[in-house]
Amino acid sequence: MLAMMKHKRKSEPFDGRKNDVFVLPPEAGPMINNSYYFGGNHMDGTSLILRLGMRNPDLREVFVIYVKPDGTFYGTERQQYTAANCPLHVECIEPEKHFKVWYDGDINDMKTGQLLPCRFSFDYYATYPIHDHMQHSDFRGMAQAYARAKWNKEFFKESGGETGMDGKAEYKLTQRHYEQIGKFVGSITLDGKEQAFDMPAHRDRAFGKRDWNNMDDHIWLVGQTENGEGFNFSTVSYPKVKQIFCGYSNVGFDKNYSLIDFKVLKGDFSDGVGPEVFEVECTFNNGQTITIKATRQQDLITTFDNGNYYFHEGVGEFEINGQKARGSIEYGWNRDKTRWIGPVIK
């Protein structure tokens, strides 16, 4: 399995400049996703986290989360738009280095339910190189999951990235999912009051097939320390392949290193809400092991594919071998509870 993945890596080399400017081709069906995630977090308690997912013919999946230093929590009430009325926009200024993001719409005070006018604009600047999960990760987390699976026609259809397009023409698109640590510089105007910000941040870029109902569940932890270091821990399960894991960290390291093993120390299903406190021991390919403790403070529920799959998009604090960080604590669940794998303690 490792040999097959390494061959795929060589045959499909990563091109950050090309991938950052990818747009949906007209022939791409509704199962093809082209998405951007940006999350900025300051240790004073400020967080600005958002996702823009684009699908043909005209669907835009959107969420925005804003948390003030005093803990006041805001989130988008709507999560689906057409292209013409979508309030969130992303523009690549310079591939691999610089993006512009802006929003002009309403946002909901999650405590009072009051809808408030909100506008923000920021520049994202990269501070570390891109980490592409297929090009830069150690493959052990993926290879183990694929090796455990039963290899049959259904397995290869699921893992091969079938697009689900209707009609006779077959359209293939290599899936990509990569991440990068950086910073936000901009301002937000909420209910007429403007606040500037400059804070550590992270971006996630993904395109290719994304059938929400084909996912069983997932965990996605990502955050930044006060000095701009970052980390990611991810697991995902599909009907034919269970608990694929990957991740990276440069917290306390000289560069990004790849996750090769993990052990969940604390966490449970919580009936599809996910744990308020999740603790995992992570081992990286530099031989170092760190413990990541995530404590969720705010939570926005986002639904996809008419509720077939939903996120608990949490925001909170992390402790990494005693060092403080802040970021996203995302748990995703299929509507069918029998498919849940969850944060298995092993």
Residue frames relative to the residue before (quaternion, step in Angstrom):
aa qw qx qy qz dx dy dz
M 1.0000 0.0000 0.0000 0.0000 0.00 0.00 0.00
L 0.6382 0.5197 -0.3194 0.4696 3.57 0.99 -0.82
A 0.6458 0.5262 -0.3196 0.4515 3.57 0.96 -0.84
M 0.6445 0.5202 -0.3193 0.4605 3.58 1.00 -0.84
M 0.6785 0.4918 -0.2951 0.4590 3.58 0.93 -0.88
K 0.6453 0.5102 -0.3250 0.4667 3.57 1.01 -0.75
H 0.6157 0.5283 -0.3408 0.4751 3.58 1.09 -0.66
K 0.6423 0.5175 -0.3200 0.4660 3.57 0.98 -0.85
R 0.6206 0.5487 -0.3356 0.4485 3.58 1.04 -0.81
K 0.6870 0.4766 -0.2833 0.4698 3.57 0.93 -0.88
S 0.7065 0.4787 -0.2695 0.4462 3.58 0.97 -0.85
E 0.7724 0.2199 -0.1308 0.5814 3.59 1.21 -0.46
P 0.0730 -0.8434 0.5314 0.0305 3.61 0.48 1.16
F 0.5278 -0.6490 0.4605 0.2970 3.52 -1.14 0.72
D 0.0497 -0.7762 0.6285 -0.0020 3.55 -1.00 0.93
G 0.2606 -0.8221 0.4890 0.1305 3.56 0.03 1.33
R 0.6504 0.5243 -0.3273 0.4415 3.57 0.95 -0.81
K 0.6709 0.4799 -0.2901 0.4852 3.58 0.98 -0.83
N 0.6924 0.4997 -0.2872 0.4340 3.59 0.86 -0.95
D 0.6461 0.5468 -0.3306 0.4174 3.58 0.99 -0.75
V 0.7427 0.3609 -0.2221 0.5184 3.61 1.14 -0.49
F 0.3159 0.7637 -0.5038 0.2514 3.60 1.23 0.31
V 0.0511 -0.7639 0.6425 0.0320 3.58 -1.08 0.80
L 0.5997 -0.5735 0.4157 0.3724 3.55 -1.18 0.51
P 0.3429 -0.7200 0.5567 0.2325 3.61 -0.77 0.94
P 0.6439 -0.5605 0.3508 0.3850 3.61 -1.09 0.62
E 0.6980 0.4905 -0.2811 0.4396 3.59 1.05 -0.71
A 0.4874 0.6643 -0.4402 0.3569 3.61 1.24 -0.12
G 0.3844 -0.7441 0.5060 0.2064 3.56 -0.87 0.99
P 0.7256 -0.4658 0.2950 0.4117 3.59 -1.28 0.11
M 0.6085 0.5488 -0.3685 0.4389 3.62 1.20 -0.20
I 0.6021 0.5651 -0.3622 0.4323 3.60 1.25 -0.19
N 0.1817 -0.7993 0.5710 0.0452 3.54 -0.71 1.17
N 0.0187 -0.7441 0.6669 0.0340 3.55 -1.19 0.65
S 0.1258 0.8631 -0.4663 0.1474 3.57 -0.01 1.26
Y 0.1925 -0.7358 0.6423 0.0951 3.47 -1.41 0.53
Y 0.0531 -0.7438 0.6651 0.0397 3.54 -1.10 0.82
F 0.0074 0.7636 -0.6456 -0.0019 3.55 -1.09 0.80
G 0.0371 0.7993 -0.5985 0.0389 3.56 -0.95 0.87
G 0.0546 -0.7919 0.6082 -0.0009 3.55 -0.75 1.12
N 0.0101 -0.8196 0.5702 -0.0552 3.57 -0.86 0.96
H 0.1255 -0.7736 0.6195 0.0453 3.53 -0.97 0.96
M 0.5321 -0.6674 0.4192 0.3093 3.56 -0.99 0.78
D 0.5435 0.5839 -0.4210 0.4317 3.61 1.24 0.04
G 0.6494 -0.5325 0.3041 0.4497 3.58 1.33 -0.02
T 0.5171 0.6329 -0.4178 0.3967 3.59 1.27 -0.04
S 0.0839 0.7646 -0.6376 0.0429 3.57 -1.07 0.82
L 0.0112 -0.7457 0.6661 0.0140 3.53 -1.16 0.77
I 0.0532 0.8211 -0.5504 0.1418 3.55 -0.33 1.34
L 0.0947 0.8199 -0.5521 0.1178 3.58 -0.80 0.93
R 0.1034 -0.7602 0.6365 0.0796 3.51 -1.35 0.40
L 0.0649 -0.7481 0.6592 0.0404 3.53 -1.15 0.80
G 0.0133 -0.7919 0.6095 -0.0348 3.56 -0.60 1.20
M 0.1412 -0.8085 0.5699 0.0397 3.58 -0.77 1.04
R 0.0143 0.7790 -0.6252 0.0457 3.53 -1.03 0.93
N 0.4543 -0.6348 0.5427 0.3100 3.54 -1.21 0.57
P 0.5616 -0.1483 -0.8069 -0.1071 1.53 -2.20 1.10
D 0.8470 0.0303 0.0386 0.5293 3.61 0.99 -0.69
L 0.4556 0.7127 -0.4304 0.3149 3.61 1.20 0.43
R 0.0586 -0.7618 0.6444 0.0302 3.54 -1.09 0.85
E 0.1833 -0.7651 0.6114 0.0844 3.58 -0.79 1.11
V 0.0075 0.8330 -0.5458 0.0898 3.57 -0.61 1.16
F 0.1775 0.7196 -0.6712 -0.0080 3.50 -1.25 0.57
V 0.0953 -0.7560 0.6459 0.0463 3.51 -1.25 0.67
I 0.0612 -0.7665 0.6392 0.0148 3.56 -1.00 0.91
Y 0.0116 0.7753 -0.6314 0.0143 3.56 -0.97 0.90
V 0.0486 -0.7875 0.6144 -0.0076 3.57 -0.83 1.03
K 0.3155 -0.7460 0.5611 0.1708 3.56 -0.86 1.02
P 0.6721 -0.5057 0.3456 0.4160 3.60 -1.20 0.34
D 0.6787 0.4766 -0.3053 0.4680 3.61 1.11 -0.56
G 0.6157 -0.5886 0.3294 0.4074 3.58 1.29 0.12
T 0.4314 0.6864 -0.4780 0.3382 3.60 1.24 -0.02
F 0.2002 -0.8281 0.5236 0.0071 3.52 -0.71 1.23
Y 0.0391 -0.7945 0.6055 -0.0254 3.55 -0.81 1.09
G 0.0479 0.8005 -0.5963 0.0372 3.56 -1.12 0.68
T 0.5781 -0.5885 0.4332 0.3631 3.55 -1.17 0.54
E 0.4112 -0.7114 0.5208 0.2315 3.54 -1.00 0.92
R 0.7362 0.3116 -0.1816 0.5726 3.58 1.06 -0.82
Q 0.1583 -0.8085 0.5624 0.0709 3.54 -1.12 0.71
Q 0.7264 0.3057 -0.2360 0.5684 3.57 1.31 0.18
Y 0.0086 0.7844 -0.6176 0.0560 3.52 -1.02 0.95
T 0.4457 -0.5801 0.5733 0.3691 3.50 -1.39 0.03
A 0.6742 -0.4911 0.3491 0.4271 3.57 -1.23 0.32
A 0.6722 0.5360 -0.3066 0.4085 3.58 0.93 -0.87
N 0.7978 0.2853 -0.1621 0.5058 3.62 0.99 -0.71
C 0.3759 0.7334 -0.4895 0.2851 3.60 1.23 0.32
P 0.3285 -0.7878 0.4878 0.1833 3.63 -0.70 1.02
L 0.6908 0.4609 -0.2597 0.4929 3.60 1.28 -0.29
H 0.0254 -0.8137 0.5788 -0.0465 3.56 -0.88 1.01
V 0.1067 -0.7721 0.6251 0.0413 3.56 -1.15 0.75
E 0.0227 -0.7887 0.6143 -0.0081 3.56 -0.96 0.90
C 0.3205 -0.7238 0.5788 0.1959 3.56 -0.91 0.93
I 0.2287 -0.7838 0.5669 0.1092 3.57 -0.60 1.16
E 0.7708 -0.0756 0.0723 0.6284 3.56 0.99 -0.93
P 0.4494 -0.7164 0.4528 0.2824 3.62 -0.45 1.14
E 0.8354 0.1903 -0.1978 0.4762 3.53 -1.15 0.91
K 0.7836 0.3570 -0.1703 0.4791 3.62 1.20 -0.19
H 0.8504 0.0468 0.0794 0.5179 3.60 0.72 -1.02
F 0.0191 0.7758 -0.6289 0.0461 3.55 -0.91 1.07
K 0.2489 -0.7189 0.6268 0.1685 3.52 -1.32 0.51
V 0.0369 -0.7949 0.6052 -0.0205 3.59 -0.89 0.98
W 0.0938 0.8015 -0.5875 0.0611 3.58 -0.92 0.85
Y 0.1463 -0.7756 0.6136 0.0228 3.52 -1.27 0.68
D 0.0475 0.7718 -0.6323 0.0478 3.56 -1.05 0.82
G 0.4405 0.6684 -0.4767 0.3634 3.55 -0.12 1.31
D 0.6196 -0.5051 0.4229 0.4267 3.54 -1.18 -0.66
I 0.0904 -0.7646 0.6341 0.0719 3.52 -1.29 0.39
N 0.3960 -0.7608 0.4844 0.1723 3.54 -1.01 0.87
D 0.3685 -0.6656 0.6005 0.2460 3.57 -1.00 0.88
M 0.3499 -0.8034 0.4440 0.1871 3.57 -0.30 1.27
K 0.6428 0.5026 -0.3278 0.4762 3.61 1.24 -0.26
T 0.7902 0.3183 -0.1569 0.4998 3.59 0.83 -1.00
G 0.4182 -0.7115 0.4642 0.3215 3.58 1.19 -0.50
Q 0.4734 0.6874 -0.4346 0.3385 3.60 1.26 0.07
L 0.3107 -0.7317 0.5799 0.1784 3.56 -0.93 0.96
L 0.0680 -0.8119 0.5797 -0.0125 3.56 -0.77 1.06
P 0.4962 -0.6279 0.4934 0.3407 3.60 -1.08 0.61
C 0.0204 -0.8086 0.5861 -0.0478 3.56 -0.90 0.95
R 0.0282 0.7629 -0.6453 0.0275 3.53 -1.02 0.88
F 0.1179 0.7741 -0.6211 0.0338 3.55 -1.02 0.74
S 0.0467 -0.7596 0.6483 0.0218 3.49 -1.32 0.47
F 0.1260 0.7925 -0.5917 0.0771 3.56 -0.93 0.85
D 0.3538 -0.6671 0.6084 0.2443 3.48 -1.38 0.34
Y 0.2158 -0.7335 0.6309 0.1321 3.52 -1.03 0.89
Y 0.0578 -0.7842 0.6178 0.0054 3.57 -0.87 1.05
A 0.4138 -0.7113 0.5124 0.2453 3.59 -0.81 0.98
T 0.1435 -0.7845 0.5982 0.0785 3.56 -1.09 0.79
Y 0.7500 0.2155 -0.1501 0.6071 3.58 1.31 -0.22
P 0.6115 -0.5499 0.4029 0.4016 3.63 -1.17 0.34
I 0.6183 -0.5243 0.4409 0.3852 3.55 -1.31 0.36
H 0.1540 -0.7325 0.6518 0.1221 3.54 -1.21 0.67
D 0.1056 -0.7923 0.6008 0.0126 3.56 -0.41 1.29
H 0.4609 -0.7333 0.4235 0.2653 3.56 -0.66 1.10
M 0.6932 0.4441 -0.2922 0.4866 3.61 1.10 -0.50
Q 0.7283 0.4343 -0.2435 0.4708 3.58 1.09 -0.61
H 0.8194 0.2966 -0.1102 0.4780 3.58 0.90 -0.91
S 0.5969 0.5798 -0.3759 0.4078 3.60 1.16 -0.36
D 0.4900 -0.5620 0.5631 0.3563 3.48 -1.35 0.35
F 0.4144 -0.7697 0.4363 0.2131 3.58 -0.74 1.03
R 0.4212 0.7479 -0.4642 0.2186 3.61 1.15 -0.17
G 0.6581 0.5292 -0.3143 0.4336 3.60 0.97 -0.84
M 0.6852 0.4425 -0.2748 0.5091 3.56 1.10 -0.68
A 0.6641 0.5286 -0.3143 0.4253 3.57 0.90 -0.92
Q 0.6304 0.5369 -0.3375 0.4476 3.59 0.98 -0.79
A 0.6653 0.5059 -0.3028 0.4580 3.58 0.94 -0.91
Y 0.6862 0.4722 -0.2854 0.4741 3.59 0.90 -0.91
A 0.6480 0.5275 -0.3244 0.4434 3.59 1.01 -0.74
R 0.6484 0.5221 -0.3149 0.4558 3.60 1.13 -0.66
A 0.6143 0.6005 -0.3395 0.3831 3.57 1.14 -0.66
K 0.4856 -0.6152 0.5294 0.3249 3.54 -1.31 0.37
W 0.2788 -0.7908 0.5265 0.1404 3.56 -0.55 1.18
N 0.2543 0.7336 -0.5911 0.2188 3.53 -0.44 1.27
K 0.7701 -0.3532 0.2418 0.4730 3.58 -1.28 -0.11
E 0.6670 0.5042 -0.3063 0.4551 3.57 0.94 -0.88
F 0.6177 0.5470 -0.3400 0.4512 3.58 1.04 -0.76
F 0.7095 0.4529 -0.2763 0.4637 3.60 0.79 -0.97
K 0.6086 0.5358 -0.3595 0.4618 3.60 1.10 -0.58
E 0.6828 0.4878 -0.2861 0.4627 3.58 0.93 -0.89
S 0.7521 0.4092 -0.2209 0.4671 3.57 0.82 -0.97
G 0.6324 0.5727 -0.3261 0.4070 3.58 1.22 -0.35
G 0.5044 -0.6862 0.4161 0.3188 3.58 1.22 0.00
E 0.1116 0.7968 -0.5788 0.1331 3.57 0.89 0.92
T 0.3979 -0.7550 0.4764 0.2115 3.57 -0.86 0.94
G 0.3751 -0.7457 0.4840 0.2625 3.60 1.11 -0.46
M 0.3466 0.7484 -0.5030 0.2583 3.59 1.16 0.39
D 0.4151 -0.6766 0.5496 0.2608 3.52 -1.14 0.72
G 0.6833 0.4932 -0.3494 0.4096 3.56 -1.25 0.28
K 0.6734 -0.5273 0.3605 0.3722 3.51 -1.34 0.10
A 0.6366 0.5434 -0.3430 0.4263 3.59 1.03 -0.72
E 0.2366 -0.7619 0.5901 0.1238 3.55 -0.98 0.86
Y 0.0929 -0.8045 0.5865 0.0101 3.53 -0.73 1.10
K 0.1131 -0.8128 0.5711 0.0213 3.56 -0.61 1.16
L 0.0171 0.7884 -0.6135 0.0427 3.54 -1.00 0.84
T 0.4051 -0.7157 0.5154 0.2409 3.56 -0.70 1.08
Q 0.3931 -0.7151 0.5261 0.2393 3.57 -0.86 0.96
R 0.0460 -0.7744 0.6307 0.0196 3.54 -1.13 0.76
H 0.0694 0.7578 -0.6467 0.0523 3.54 -1.14 0.76
Y 0.1836 0.7961 -0.5519 0.1670 3.55 -0.37 1.21
E 0.2456 -0.7841 0.5649 0.0754 3.53 -1.21 0.55
Q 0.0534 -0.7974 0.6010 0.0063 3.55 -1.26 0.45
I 0.3474 -0.7242 0.5650 0.1888 3.54 -1.03 0.87
G 0.1277 0.7984 -0.5763 0.1186 3.56 -0.97 0.87
K 0.4091 -0.6759 0.5251 0.3165 3.57 -1.06 -0.80
F 0.3574 -0.6916 0.5879 0.2197 3.55 -1.35 0.49
V 0.0133 0.7414 -0.6706 -0.0223 3.55 -1.18 0.68
G 0.4193 0.6999 -0.4883 0.3098 3.58 -0.53 1.12
S 0.3647 -0.7080 0.5502 0.2511 3.55 -1.20 -0.57
I 0.2037 -0.7511 0.6167 0.1187 3.52 -1.31 0.48
T 0.1508 -0.7621 0.6248 0.0780 3.57 -1.03 0.87
L 0.0073 0.8044 -0.5886 0.0800 3.55 -0.52 1.26
D 0.8354 -0.0669 -0.0095 0.5455 3.56 -0.66 1.16
G 0.7473 -0.4365 0.2053 0.4570 3.55 0.99 0.94
K 0.6662 0.4724 -0.3041 0.4905 3.61 1.24 -0.08
E 0.2418 -0.8027 0.5367 0.0957 3.57 -0.69 1.15
Q 0.0319 -0.7811 0.6235 -0.0070 3.53 -1.09 0.85
A 0.3016 -0.7488 0.5637 0.1750 3.59 -0.77 1.05
F 0.0356 -0.7977 0.6009 0.0374 3.57 -1.20 0.48
D 0.0248 -0.7294 0.6836 -0.0021 3.51 -1.34 0.58
M 0.2517 0.8047 -0.4863 0.2293 3.59 -0.16 1.22
P 0.6264 -0.5258 0.4128 0.4010 3.57 -1.22 0.44
A 0.0309 -0.8231 0.5652 -0.0464 3.57 -1.02 0.78
H 0.2335 -0.7389 0.6235 0.1036 3.49 -1.41 0.13
R 0.0697 -0.7778 0.6187 0.0864 3.58 -1.12 0.56
D 0.1706 -0.7469 0.6380 0.0778 3.50 -1.28 0.64
R 0.0807 -0.7928 0.6041 0.0019 3.56 -0.85 1.00
A 0.0956 0.8012 -0.5830 0.0948 3.59 -0.80 0.97
F 0.1374 0.7609 -0.6329 0.0394 3.52 -1.15 0.65
G 0.4877 0.6040 -0.5101 0.3703 3.53 -1.24 0.60
K 0.7595 -0.3525 0.2503 0.4861 3.56 -1.24 -0.24
R 0.0875 0.7616 -0.6397 0.0555 3.57 -1.03 0.86
D 0.0279 0.7800 -0.6183 0.0922 3.53 -0.06 1.37
W 0.3516 -0.7802 0.4728 0.2102 3.57 -0.18 1.26
N 0.6875 0.4926 -0.2984 0.4423 3.58 0.94 -0.81
N 0.6006 0.5484 -0.3656 0.4527 3.60 1.25 -0.14
M 0.6162 0.5239 -0.3492 0.4732 3.60 1.27 -0.09
D 0.3692 -0.7180 0.5478 0.2190 3.58 -1.02 0.86
D 0.7189 -0.2991 0.2202 0.5875 3.56 0.85 -1.03
H 0.0615 -0.7975 0.5971 0.0599 3.57 -1.25 0.19
I 0.1937 -0.7155 0.6545 0.1489 3.51 -1.40 0.30
W 0.0306 0.7888 -0.6118 0.0504 3.57 -0.94 0.89
L 0.0025 -0.7887 0.6126 -0.0512 3.55 -0.48 1.25
V 0.1448 0.7792 -0.5984 0.1175 3.57 -0.84 0.95
G 0.1940 0.7969 -0.5536 0.1443 3.57 -0.93 0.82
Q 0.3366 -0.7271 0.5719 0.1763 3.47 -1.42 0.11
T 0.4017 -0.6757 0.5617 0.2579 3.53 -1.22 0.60
E 0.7160 -0.4498 0.3164 0.4301 3.56 -1.30 0.17
N 0.7329 0.4102 -0.2371 0.4882 3.60 1.04 -0.71
G 0.6511 -0.5902 0.2947 0.3753 3.58 1.25 0.39
E 0.4502 0.6387 -0.4899 0.3865 3.61 1.19 0.25
G 0.1270 -0.8264 0.5470 0.0421 3.58 -1.16 0.51
F 0.1423 -0.7792 0.6070 0.0645 3.53 -1.33 0.21
N 0.0814 -0.7583 0.6425 0.0740 3.52 -1.37 0.32
F 0.0052 0.7475 -0.6642 -0.0053 3.54 -1.17 0.77
S 0.0389 0.8233 -0.5591 0.0893 3.58 -0.67 1.12
T 0.0402 0.7418 -0.6691 -0.0208 3.53 -1.21 0.69
V 0.0261 0.7884 -0.6144 0.0142 3.58 -1.13 0.61
S 0.1385 -0.7804 0.6059 0.0679 3.57 -1.12 0.74
Y 0.1476 -0.7562 0.6350 0.0558 3.51 -1.17 0.86
P 0.7099 -0.4598 0.2895 0.4481 3.63 -1.16 0.26
K 0.7911 0.3168 -0.1645 0.4966 3.61 0.95 -0.80
V 0.7653 0.2414 -0.1388 0.5803 3.59 1.24 -0.35
K 0.1519 -0.8377 0.5239 0.0260 3.57 -0.55 1.20
Q 0.8862 0.0414 -0.0537 0.4583 3.51 -1.23 0.81
I 0.0830 0.7351 -0.6504 0.1726 3.53 0.48 1.26
F 0.0026 -0.8107 0.5852 0.0150 3.59 -0.90 0.77
C 0.0794 0.7630 -0.6397 0.0487 3.51 -1.25 0.58
G 0.1779 0.7829 -0.5845 0.1177 3.56 -1.27 0.19
Y 0.1158 -0.7734 0.6182 0.0792 3.52 -1.33 0.03
S 0.0282 -0.7852 0.6174 0.0388 3.57 -1.28 0.21
N 0.0932 -0.7522 0.6425 0.1127 3.51 -1.29 0.49
V 0.3598 0.7383 -0.4938 0.2855 3.58 1.27 0.33
G 0.8299 0.0670 -0.1018 0.5444 3.55 -0.43 1.23
F 0.6383 0.4962 -0.3224 0.4924 3.58 1.31 0.05
D 0.5756 -0.6055 0.4270 0.3460 3.57 -1.27 0.22
K 0.7822 0.0170 -0.0067 0.6227 3.60 1.30 -0.25
N 0.6769 -0.4501 0.3622 0.4560 3.58 -1.28 -0.09
Y 0.0358 -0.7621 0.6460 0.0247 3.54 -1.02 0.90
S 0.4769 -0.7235 0.4520 0.2117 3.53 -1.12 0.82
L 0.5082 -0.6467 0.4910 0.2872 3.55 -1.12 0.81
I 0.0855 -0.8112 0.5770 0.0408 3.60 -0.90 0.93
D 0.7965 -0.0054 -0.0070 0.6046 3.61 1.22 -0.28
F 0.0497 -0.7937 0.6053 0.0343 3.56 -1.25 0.43
K 0.1147 -0.7559 0.6393 0.0819 3.52 -1.34 0.38
V 0.3146 -0.7443 0.5601 0.1827 3.58 -0.68 1.11
L 0.2189 -0.7991 0.5526 0.0900 3.54 -0.74 1.11
K 0.7956 -0.0082 0.0365 0.6047 3.56 1.13 -0.69
G 0.4703 0.6513 -0.4956 0.3300 3.57 -0.88 0.98
D 0.0023 -0.7947 0.6068 -0.0129 3.57 -1.16 0.57
F 0.6948 -0.4747 0.3427 0.4176 3.55 -1.34 0.10
S 0.0639 -0.8160 0.5604 0.1266 3.57 0.95 -0.98
D 0.6063 -0.6099 0.3317 0.3880 3.56 1.02 0.93
G 0.7517 -0.4229 0.2160 0.4576 3.56 0.88 0.96
V 0.5426 0.5736 -0.4146 0.4523 3.56 1.25 0.39
G 0.3759 -0.7169 0.4941 0.3171 3.55 1.10 -0.71
P 0.6028 -0.6092 0.3801 0.3479 3.58 -1.12 0.57
E 0.4815 -0.6370 0.5172 0.3080 3.54 -1.14 0.66
V 0.7573 0.1559 -0.1021 0.6259 3.57 1.18 -0.64
F 0.0075 -0.7886 0.6129 -0.0493 3.54 -0.73 1.12
E 0.0372 -0.8103 0.5841 -0.0300 3.56 -0.77 1.07
V 0.0334 0.8101 -0.5794 0.0827 3.57 -0.77 1.06
E 0.3034 -0.7259 0.5946 0.1656 3.52 -1.09 0.86
C 0.0957 -0.8279 0.5526 -0.0105 3.58 -0.62 1.17
T 0.1482 -0.7720 0.6142 0.0693 3.55 -0.99 0.94
F 0.1983 -0.8096 0.5492 0.0594 3.56 -0.86 1.05
N 0.6338 -0.5936 0.3579 0.3432 3.54 -1.24 0.43
N 0.5595 0.5195 -0.4330 0.4792 3.57 1.19 0.50
G 0.5963 -0.6026 0.3389 0.4079 3.56 1.32 0.19
Q 0.5903 0.5900 -0.3597 0.4173 3.59 1.28 -0.07
T 0.1921 -0.7580 0.6149 0.1019 3.55 -1.21 0.68
I 0.0243 -0.7845 0.6197 0.0000 3.56 -0.93 0.93
T 0.3191 -0.7178 0.5850 0.2018 3.56 -1.24 0.50
I 0.1374 -0.7815 0.6068 0.0457 3.55 -0.82 1.07
K 0.0635 -0.7789 0.6239 0.0068 3.56 -0.76 1.10
A 0.1141 -0.8053 0.5816 0.0144 3.56 -0.65 1.18
T 0.0691 -0.7878 0.6120 0.0100 3.58 -0.85 1.01
R 0.2818 -0.7925 0.5219 0.1420 3.56 -0.40 1.25
Q 0.1622 -0.8038 0.5693 0.0597 3.57 -0.93 0.97
Q 0.7788 0.0909 -0.0493 0.6186 3.59 1.10 -0.73
D 0.0928 -0.8094 0.5799 -0.0006 3.56 -1.16 0.59
L 0.0680 -0.7716 0.6323 0.0138 3.58 -0.86 1.06
I 0.2752 -0.7559 0.5719 0.1606 3.59 -0.78 1.02
T 0.0275 -0.7894 0.6131 -0.0142 3.57 -0.78 1.05
T 0.1939 -0.8007 0.5610 0.0807 3.57 -0.87 0.97
F 0.1275 -0.7848 0.6052 0.0395 3.55 -1.13 0.73
D 0.8408 0.1657 -0.1219 0.5007 3.55 -1.29 0.50
N 0.6796 -0.5200 0.2802 0.4351 3.57 0.80 1.12
G 0.7372 -0.4410 0.2236 0.4604 3.56 1.04 0.77
N 0.4281 0.7056 -0.4728 0.3088 3.60 1.21 0.06
Y 0.7798 0.0733 -0.0464 0.6200 3.57 1.18 -0.55
Y 0.0123 -0.8140 0.5805 -0.0179 3.58 -0.99 0.78
F 0.3377 -0.7153 0.5818 0.1893 3.52 -1.27 0.61
H 0.1631 -0.6300 0.7302 0.2080 3.44 -1.45 0.36
E 0.1151 -0.8205 0.5599 0.0079 3.53 -0.08 1.39
G 0.0389 -0.8532 0.5189 -0.0341 3.53 0.05 1.34
V 0.1922 -0.7292 0.6443 0.1276 3.50 -1.36 0.42
G 0.2498 0.7982 -0.5211 0.1702 3.56 -0.90 0.78
E 0.6119 -0.5512 0.4396 0.3585 3.49 -1.37 -0.28
F 0.2015 -0.7542 0.6158 0.1066 3.51 -1.27 0.62
E 0.1393 -0.7236 0.6644 0.1247 3.47 -1.34 0.48
I 0.0547 -0.8100 0.5831 -0.0292 3.57 -0.62 1.17
N 0.7909 -0.2240 0.0832 0.5634 3.54 -0.15 1.32
G 0.7629 -0.3802 0.1789 0.4914 3.55 1.00 0.92
Q 0.6285 0.5204 -0.3411 0.4667 3.60 1.25 -0.25
K 0.4192 -0.7283 0.4933 0.2247 3.58 -0.96 0.91
A 0.0480 0.7616 -0.6452 0.0365 3.53 -1.20 0.71
R 0.1934 -0.7653 0.6017 0.1220 3.55 -1.32 0.15
G 0.2753 0.7845 -0.5217 0.1913 3.60 -1.02 0.70
S 0.7225 -0.4289 0.3483 0.4156 3.54 -1.32 -0.53
I 0.0992 -0.7471 0.6566 0.0304 3.52 -1.13 0.86
E 0.0483 0.8498 -0.5142 0.1050 3.54 0.11 1.33
Y 0.0345 -0.7633 0.6451 -0.0044 3.54 -0.90 1.07
G 0.0888 -0.8053 0.5854 0.0317 3.59 -0.84 0.96
W 0.0815 -0.8194 0.5668 -0.0258 3.54 -1.00 0.92
N 0.4069 -0.6615 0.5710 0.2661 3.54 -1.11 0.72
R 0.5851 -0.5905 0.4205 0.3635 3.57 -1.13 0.62
D 0.6546 0.4808 -0.2998 0.5004 3.58 1.18 -0.58
K 0.3287 -0.7947 0.4814 0.1690 3.59 -0.23 1.29
T 0.5960 0.5908 -0.3728 0.3960 3.60 1.10 -0.55
R 0.6588 0.5218 -0.3071 0.4466 3.60 1.20 -0.35
W 0.4964 0.6922 -0.4227 0.3094 3.60 1.22 -0.23
I 0.2139 -0.7224 0.6441 0.1325 3.52 -1.14 0.84
G 0.1619 -0.8489 0.4845 0.1353 3.55 0.99 -0.95
P 0.6672 -0.4920 0.3791 0.4111 3.55 -1.35 -0.04
V 0.1158 -0.8408 0.5272 0.0418 3.56 0.36 1.28
I 0.3097 -0.7298 0.5814 0.1830 3.55 -0.88 0.97
K 0.0118 0.8274 -0.5588 0.0552 3.56 -0.62 1.15
